[in-house]
Amino acid sequence: MELTVFLNYLEYEKRYSEHTITAYKRDLEQFWAFLSHNYETTEWAKIKSMHLRSWVVQLMQDNLSATTIHRKISSLKTYHKFLLIRKSIPVSVFPHVLLPKKAERLPAYVEESQLEKLQTDICFPEGFAGLRDYLLLEILYITGMRRSELIALKWGDVNMQSGHLKVVGKGNKMRLIPFGDELKITFLKYRKFVKKSFPDLGVEFVLLTDKGKKMYPKFVYNKVNRYLSLVTTSKKRSPHILRHSFATHLSNNGADLNAIKELLGHANLAATQVYTHNSIEQLKKVYEQAHPKAKNKK
């Protein structure tokens, strides 16, 4: 019962995505199964550092990445905090545990030239479905919003006059994202197709399936994966890659880091700073090609 209440808390109060909630549920159930099997207990108030340390060791032996292990412990910390808020456990700090160091990994992204091919070289199907697919890709790349935010986007969130979208992200945090005339024209054209294709439908959500229903995560993933496969050979072709591309291209073109943070809806600057690494990589390439004393210059 406590888990159900916790998951409802994540969905309705924290407004976490369905994907994130599923991950939290899986992490907690795995930890409880581990406790039950190895310590014959699942009583959260009795959780100690040794329990966490032994689970981390087990996860490492299962060859899980450091990033995955960090996420699982983060799930436990969030649940622990939730129980404290509800006063379901005595006031205490989360047990201390050392975690494996995460390898520095630059976010993957699609090159600007490759994304331009979606506009110039790719033929989208005629009619509602084709324009919907095009708009879906454009919104993700032009605004950098998350997949869950895209699915939840309503016409009431689109301000055509001022050219901005109202997005409610993680932690129920609202932000405004600007867009230009090009996307505005696509919005207006698409809305006409929606009204023509579904005249009896009280349309609330912007992007719909072929049957006029609200989109779902797998639908968005399949669309993005399909079209990106036409312009890039990268194996990573998820909706989140377009978010990475949005941030990386802004950073590469000199955008202020704080502005990128606000556009992405990050809670702190540390989460955004990873995109500066890609900018540095670009600068290193220019340096190596142009400077007479560059290490790799022949």
N, C-alpha and C positions, 0 to 999 in steps of 0.2 A: 504493500500500500504506500509506504514512504517513497519508494522509487517512482510510482505513478504520479504522486504529488510533485515530486522533484522534476519530472519530465514536463509536467504541465506548467510548472514554474518557469522552466527554460523556454517553453513555447509561447506562453501568454504574457509573462512579465519581462523576461529577457529578450524575447522575440528572436530566439536562435533559429537557424534554418533546420529543416527536416533532416538534412544530412548530418548536421552537428549533433542534433538530439539523438539520432540513431547511434552515433559514435559514442556519446556519453553513456547511453544505455548498455552498449556492448562492453565498454571498458569496466563499468561497475559490476556487471554480471560476471565478467571474467575474473575480476578481483575476488568477488564473493565465492566463486567456485574454487579459486586457489586457496582461500582461507579455510573453507569448509573441508577441502581435501587434505590440507597440510597441518591445520591447527584446530580443526573441528570446532570452528566458531565463525560467526558472521556478525557478531555484535560490534557495531561501529565504535562505541564508547571505549572498547578495549583495544582498539587498533594502536600499535606501537611502531616505533621506527624499525624494529627487527622484522616485522611483518612486511613492511614496504621494501626493505632492503632485500629480503629473500624473493619477493615478487619481481623486483628489478633484475635480480640475478637470473631468475627463471626466464624472463622476457629476453634477456641478452643471450641466454642459451638457446632460445628459440629463433635466434638470428633476426630479431626485430631491430629496426634502425633506432638510433638515438632520438631522432625526431619523434618517432612513434611512441617511444617510451616516455618522453617528456610530455606528450599529449595525454597519455593515459594517467600519469600522475597529476596533471592539471585537472583532469576530469574528477579525480578523487578529491582534490583540494576544493573544487567548486561545490561538490556534494557536501563536504565537511562544513564549508561556510554556510550552506543552506540549512544544515541541521542546527548550527549554532543560532541562526536567525530565528528558527522555529523553536529554539530551546529544547530540542530533542536530545541533546547531549550536553554534558557539563561544559562550562566555558573552558576552553583549552586551545592551544595552538596546534596546527597540523604537525604531525610527527616529522622530524627532520630525516631526510634521506639524500644521499649523494647520487647524482644522476650521471650517466655517461655523457661526455662532451659531444655536442652536436657539431658535425662537420660543416664548415661554411659552404653554403650552397647558393649560388646566384639564381634568382628566379628566371625561368625560361620565358622567352617571349618571341613574337613573330616580327620579322623585319618590316619596316615601313613600306618598302618596295613590294613585299609580298602581299601585304594587306591592300595596297593600292590595286593589285591585280583583281581583287574581288569586285572592284568597281569597273575596271576597264576590260578585263579578259574573261570574266565568268558570266555565263548567260543564266540568269535565274528564270524559273518557269513563269509563264504568263499568268496573270490573274492574282487572286487573293493570296494563295499559298506562296508564290514566288516573291511577292512584295513583302509579305510577312517575314519570310526567311531573311530577306535583305535588311529589313528594319531591325530584326533581332540582332544580327551581327553588328549593324551600325550603332545601335544603342550600347551594346556591350563595350565596343571599342571607343566610341566617342565620349562615353560617360565614365567608363571604368567601374560600373556598378557590379555587384555580386549577382550570381545566378538567382538566388532567392529573392533579391531585390527586384530583379527584372520580372520574375514571375508575379510578384505582388504589385507591380506598377499599374496604377489605375489612371483613367483619363482625367480624373480630378487632380492628379499629381502633375499633369503636363500643362504648363503655362505657356501657351503659344505667343502671347503678347510680349511677355518679358523674356522669353526664351530660356526657361529653366525647368528642371524636373525636381520635384520634392521626393526625397527618398528616405525611408525609415530603415536604418540599418541595425547592426548588432547593438544590444543594450537599449533598444528603443530610441536610439539617437537619430534625430532628424537632421538632414543636410540638404542643401540646394546645389544642384549641378547645372551649370550653364550649357546650352547647345546653340549651334549656329543656324543660319538660314537653310543650309542644305538638309539638315535633319528635320527642320520644321516643314519643308516642302514634302519630304517623305512621310512625315506624320499625317499631314493633311490629305495626301493622296491615299494613304493606307486607310484612313478613317472612312473615306468614301467607299472603298472596297468592302470594308466591314459592314457598313450599313446596307450595301447592295447585296452582299452574300448572306447576311443574317438579318433581314428586315424586321423579323418578329422577336429578335433577341434584345433584351435590355442589357446592352453591353456595358460592363463595368471595368473589366481588366483590359489593358491595351492589347497585349499579344495573346492570340487564341490558337487553339489547335484547328485542324481542318474541319472539325465538326462544331466549331464555335465554343468549345469548352476552355476553361482555364488551363494554361500549360502546366506541365509537371517537369521535375528536374531531368529525367531521362530524355524527354522530348527535346529540351534545350541542348543537352549534351550531344545528342545524335546529330542535330542540325549543325552545331558548331564544328563537331568533328568531321562531318561530311564535307563541308565547304572549305575548311582549312586544309584538308587533305589535298585539295585541288591546287593550293598555292604554296604549300610547304611540305618538306619531307620529314619534319620533326615528328617524333612519336607523341609528343605532348600537344594535344589539340583540344583541350577542354575549354569551357567558358572562362575559367580562371586565367588561362593563358592570355586572353584578350584583356583582362584586367591588368595583368603584368605588362602587357604591351602598351597599354594606355599610360601607365605610370612611368615605364622606362622611356618611352618616346618623349614624354613631357620633360623628364629629367635630362635626357640627351640634348634637348633643344633649349636648355637653360631655365626651365621653370623653377620657381622658388620651392624649396622642399616643404615648407610649412603649407604652401598652397596645395601641393600634391597630397599632403596628409589630410587636409580638409576635404578635398575632392574624393579621396578614397574612403573617408570615414574612419580613419585609424584613431584609436584612443590616445596613442602617444607617438612621438616622432621616431622612436627606435624602430617601430614596425615599418616605417617609410624609408629609413636610411638605407635599407638593403638595395634600393633602386639606384642609389648613387654609385654603387659598385659597377653597374653596367656602364654608367657614364664614364667612370674611370677607365674601364676596359676600352671604350671608344677612344679616349684620350691617349692611352698607351699605344693603340694601333697607329694613330696619327703621329705620335712621337717617334715610334720605331721606323716609320716610313719616311719621316722628314728630317729628323735630326742627324747630323753627320756622326755624332758620337753614340748613337743608340746602339745597344748591345746586339740586337738582331739585324741591324742594317748591314748589308753587304757592300 
